[in-house]
Amino acid sequence: MLILGIETSCDETSAAVVEDGTNILSNIVVSQQTLHSRFGGVVPEIACREHTKAIISVVDTAIAEAKTSINEMDAISVANTPGLIGALLIGLTCAKTLSFTLQVPLITVNHLHAHIFASNLAHGPIGYPAISLVVSGGHTTLFLSESEVKHTPVGRTIDDAAGEAFDKVGKILGLGYPSGPVIDAIAKKGNRQAVTFPRSYLGKGSLDFSFSGIKTAVLYHCSGQDSKSGKRTLTLHDREIADVSASFQEAVVDVLVDKTIFAARKFSVNRILFGGGVAANSRLRVRLGEAARQHDIQLYSPPKNLCIDNAAMIAGLAFHKYLAKDFSTLDAAAIP
């Protein structure tokens, strides 16, 4: 079975052809990163314009690279939630048009659930139940996953997502956008114990996340308690920037790891699935792997190229929705 996937939830335009849920025949991703970097974040108007310009050629390239034809698709799948509303609408409109024209099912997919499924693309079928951690620029969410298509949120961010905190701290340190990969690299040269930043665990037993406080703590450390600018005002040497990066990253990783392991023990599951853009962070991958082994929990994570937003995870998850005959109608809505 061949399924075409389309992903336009934020600033990557992606299309993929996946066979039988796991065999990736093509996975084309066009990033807008350089366009948004000058603004320090994603500009929705620019994102939508670029999706509109790229979507047709990206789909054509995915079909060509898969060495197939659009007429051979058994279904069209697309991420319709969550994300930037305008960006989602562009991908959804393209998918609806193809579904209608080809007279094949339309399958809408939750973008976060697709990040969970990315581990299946790398590891094959995974047993359930599991605790799934999706950690990205816009979302930090824990799910109790009972199957490929059934995910119940058990914890989420109450303010900044982890990836958002990385980008804001990167701005404070003058590291540009996106800052996650830069902080990851610089932190390897720093001292993780150089600065004691707060770890916010919220109430006893809480599975929710809060990363706004640590962002403010980094600002005060770099600019003083009276700073209101949101930018670094002190001159920090490279070593100090490395130490702040390492200390900040370690505090975020501590919370993510501790809460994920706690969730697995609370729900008595021995599997953890892990996905999203921040899942590419090298320190988080190491620490979560170590913690999982210590508690005899099997950890499944996708390779770094499947941590970013991509359409292969959309098409792969759609295969399981196809088997369940979970199809969408042409009035399906985009949900931010």
N, C-alpha and C positions, 0 to 999 in steps of 0.2 A: 504494500500500500504506500503510495506517494502522497505526501502532504506538503503544500507550500506554506511556509510561515512568514509572517510580516511583523516587524517590530519597529515602532516609531514613538515610544512612550516619552522619550526625553530628547537627547541630542545625538543619537545614533540612528541612522537609517539602515535597516537590515532586512534581508530576505534570505530564506534558506529552503532547501528541499531535503526532507528527511524520510527515509524509507523504514517502515515498520517500527517507528518510534525511537530508534536508536542509531540507525545507520545514516550518518550525515553525508549526503551527496554533495552539498554545497552549503556555505554559510558566509554570505557577503555582508560585511559591516563597513559602512561609511561614517566616519566620525566627523563631528563639527567642532572638535575640541579647539583647534587653532582659532576659529572664528569667535568663540566665546571667551577665550583666555584673557583678552584685553579688557573685558568687562568684569573679570573676577567671578564669573558665574554664568549660568545658562540664561540667555535672553529669549523668552518665549517667542517673540515676533521673529527673531532671526532663525530660531529652531524650526518654526513652521515653514518659513520661506525655503529653507534648505531642504526640508523633507519633501516639499512640493517639487522642487527642482530635481531631486535625486531618485524618488521612489520608483518611477517607471524603469529607469536604467538599472537600478539595483535588482529589481525583480527579473528583468531580462537577463542580467548577468548570472543570477542564481540559477535560473532555468538552463542557461547555456552551459555553465560549469558542471551542472548535474548530468549533462549529456542526455537530456530528455526534452519534452515539449510541454507547453502549458496545458495542452489538451489531455495529457496523461495524468494530470493531478486528480486524485480521488477526493480531495477536500482542500479548502483554503482556510488557514487559521491566522488569527491576528490578536495582538494584545490590545484589549479595550479598557483596561484598568489595572492599577492606578497610573497616573502620569500627568503630563501637561495636556489640558483638554484639547487645545488646538492641534498639538502633535498627534495625539491619539486619533483624532478625527481624520487626519490625512491617511494614516495606515488603515483605519477602519473603512473609509470610503473606497480605497483601492481594493480591499479584500471583498467588500460587498459587490463591487462592480465585477470582479473576476468570478465570484460565486454565482452571480446572476447570469453572466454571459456563458459560463461553462456548464451551468446547471449542476453544480456539485455543492455539497454541504458547506455552510459557513460555520466555523467553530471559533468562538471568542474565548480568550484565555486571560486569566489573571496574571499580570506580569510577575508578581511576587511568587506565585505558585510555580511559575516557569523557572524562576531562579532555583527553587528547590529541586525541580526536575533535572536541572543541569547535571547533577551528580549521577543520575541514571544514564546520561549520555556517555559518561566516562567509565562507569562501573558496571553497567548492565542492570538487570532487575535487582531492586533493593527490598528487603523484607520490611514489613511495617508491623506495629507502630514505630514511630521515631519522633524525636524532637528536631525541628528544623529551625535554623537561624538564618534569616535573610538580613544582611547588613550592607547598606549602600549609602549613597549621598542623600537620598530622600526617605529611607526607611530603615528602622532597626526593629525587627519583629521576630518573636518566637512563636512557632506553631507546634501544636500536637498534630502530627501527620498520621492519618490512619490508612491512607492509600495514596497513589499518585495524584488523585483528584480530590481528596478530602483532607482539608487542612483547617484546623480551628485555632485562631489566635489565642495565645495564653499570656503574651506580654508584648508591649510595644513602647516606643519612645513617647514621652509626654512633652518633649520639646524638640531639641535638636537631635537629628539622627547622627550616628557615629561618623559617617562620611562628611556630613555637613560640618561637624566639629573639626575634622581634619582640614577642610578647606578654609574655615574661619581662622584656625590657628595658623595655617600657612600664610594667610593674608597678614596676620599680625607679625609674623616672622619675615615677611617680604619674599616668600617663596613662589609666588605666582599661583596660577590656577590651571588644572586641578592640582591640589597640594598633596593628596594622599600618597601617590607614588614617590614624590620628592621627600616627604617626611620619612617614609619607610626607608629610603636609601640613606638619608642623612643620619637617621637614628642609629644606624649600625656603627657609626663612628662616635656616638655619644655615650654618656653614663646614664643608665636608666634610673639610678638612685640620686642623681645630682639635685633634683628638685622634687619635693614631696607635694604632688598635686592631689586634689581630693578625688576619692572614689565615691560616686553617688549610688548607693544601693537602695535608696528610698525606704519604704516601710519593711518591717520584718517579713520575710517570705515573699516579697514582691518580685515579680518577674518583669516589671516595667523598667524602662531605661530613661536616664536623664543625662545629657552631655552638655547642657548649657552652662552649668556651674564650672566645669573644668575649662571651658573656653574662656570664661571670665577670669578664672584664676591665672591662666596663661597671660592674658592681657595685663592684669595687675602686676604680674611678675616682671613683664617686659617694659611696662610703661608707668608703673606706679599706681597707687590706690586712687588717685584723683583723675586718672585718664578717662576721658569720655569719647575719644576719637575713634576707638576701635582699631588703631594702628600702633605699631611699635614706635616709641619716641626715644628710647635709649639706644645707643649704638652697641650692638652685641657682636662679639667676635665669632668667627666660624665655630670655634669650640663650644662657645656658649649656646649658639643656635643648635648645634648637634645635641648638647645635653638637654636643652629644653624639649627638643623634638623627641628624644629617647624617653624622657621622663613623662611627657604627655602621652605618647603612644603606649607606654607600659600601663599607665592608669586606665586608659580606655580598654586595652586588652584584658586587664584584670577583671573589669566589670563584665565584659562580654563572655569571657571564659567561665567565670564563677556562676553567672546566672544561667548559662546554657547547661552546665553540668548539674546545677541545682534543679533545673527543670527536668532533666532526664531522670534524676533520682526521685523527684516528686511524683512523676507519672510512671515510674518503674519501667522505663524503656532502656534498651541497651544499644540503641542506634541514634546517631546524630547526623543530620544532613546540614550542609553549610553552603551558602551561595550569596551572590550579590557582589557589587564592585569591590567592597572592602574585604571580601573573602580572598582577594588576591594579596592582601597584606602579609608579608613574610613572617613577621613576628606573631601575628594572630594565628597563622596556620601552624606554626611550631608549638605555640603554647596550648592551643586547643587540642592538637594531636597528643601532646604530653599528658594533658589532663584526662583525655578520653582513655588513654592506655592505663593510667593509674586507677581508673574506676572500671576497667574492663568493659568499656563502651566502644563500639565500632564507629569510627568516624568516616563519613563519605564526603568528599569535596571535589568539585570540578577542577580541571586545569585552569590556569589563569585566563586563557583566551576565552573560556566559557563563563567566567565570572562577570565580564562586562555584558551590557545589554546586547542580546543577539537573537536572531530569529530561529536558530536551530532548537533552542529550548522551548520556543513557542510551538513549533511544529511537532517536536517530540512529545510534549504534554498533550497536544491535540489528538495524537493517535489514541491515547487512552480515553479521551472524551468521545472520540469517534466510536470506539468499541462499546461505550455506554450509550451510544446514540444521543449524546448531549449536544445537540445542534442549536444554532442560533438562527433567528429570523432576520430578514433584511431591515427590520426596524431596531435592531440591537443598538444600544446607546454607548457612547464613550463616557466613562465615569472617572473623573480626576481623582 
